Amino acid sequence: MENESNNQSNENNNTTDVVAQRRRALAEALRNNEGVVVTPSGEVEFKEEADSEGLASISVPDGKLAFKEA
């Protein structure tokens, strides 16, 4: 039982790490004026990913989702 609990905890940590890494990458892309779009479901995606998956999207105006430090 303890082993099963540890495995679930490790899986949750890995998922959390992946999500956090994705958010950092998207924020960095926004700061660098790279292609980031919002899909109809409200998810923020890299433009290339949305295009390759055939998703309709809108472009995010500069400065709307991430603040670029001077």
C-alpha positions as CSV (number, residue, x, y, z in Angstrom):
1,M,0.0,0.0,0.0
2,E,2.8,2.4,0.9
3,N,4.6,1.6,-2.4
4,E,1.4,2.4,-4.4
5,S,1.0,5.7,-2.5
6,N,4.6,6.7,-3.3
7,N,4.1,5.8,-7.0
8,Q,1.0,8.0,-7.2
9,S,2.9,10.8,-5.5
10,N,5.7,10.6,-8.0
11,E,3.3,10.6,-10.9
12,N,1.6,13.7,-9.5
13,N,5.0,15.4,-9.0
14,N,6.0,14.5,-12.6
15,T,2.7,15.9,-14.0
16,T,3.1,19.1,-11.9
17,D,6.6,19.5,-13.2
18,V,5.5,19.0,-16.9
19,V,2.7,21.5,-16.5
20,A,5.0,24.1,-14.8
21,Q,7.6,23.6,-17.5
22,R,4.9,24.2,-20.2
23,R,3.7,27.4,-18.5
24,R,7.2,28.7,-18.3
25,A,7.8,27.9,-22.0
26,L,4.6,29.7,-23.0
27,A,5.4,32.7,-20.9
28,E,8.9,32.9,-22.4
29,A,7.4,32.7,-25.9
30,L,5.0,35.5,-25.1
31,R,7.8,37.7,-23.7
32,N,9.8,37.0,-26.9
33,N,6.9,37.8,-29.2
34,E,6.8,34.3,-30.5
35,G,3.7,32.7,-32.0
36,V,1.2,32.0,-29.2
37,V,-2.5,31.6,-29.8
38,V,-5.7,30.9,-27.8
39,T,-7.9,28.0,-29.0
40,P,-11.7,27.9,-28.9
41,S,-11.5,25.9,-25.6
42,G,-9.5,28.7,-24.0
43,E,-6.2,26.9,-24.0
44,V,-3.0,28.8,-24.7
45,E,-0.9,26.9,-27.3
46,F,2.2,27.5,-29.4
47,K,1.0,28.6,-32.9
48,E,2.8,25.8,-34.6
49,E,1.1,23.2,-32.4
50,A,-2.4,24.6,-32.9
51,D,-1.7,24.7,-36.7
52,S,-0.4,21.2,-36.8
53,E,-3.5,19.9,-34.9
54,G,-5.8,21.8,-37.1
55,L,-7.2,23.9,-34.3
56,A,-8.9,27.3,-35.0
57,S,-7.3,30.0,-32.9
58,I,-6.9,33.7,-32.3
59,S,-3.5,35.5,-31.9
60,V,-2.7,37.0,-28.5
61,P,-1.9,40.7,-28.8
62,D,1.5,41.8,-27.5
63,G,1.5,42.5,-23.8
64,K,-1.8,40.8,-23.0
65,L,-0.8,37.5,-21.3
66,A,2.8,38.2,-20.2
67,F,4.6,41.3,-19.0
68,K,7.9,42.0,-20.6
69,E,10.4,43.5,-18.2
70,A,12.2,46.6,-19.4
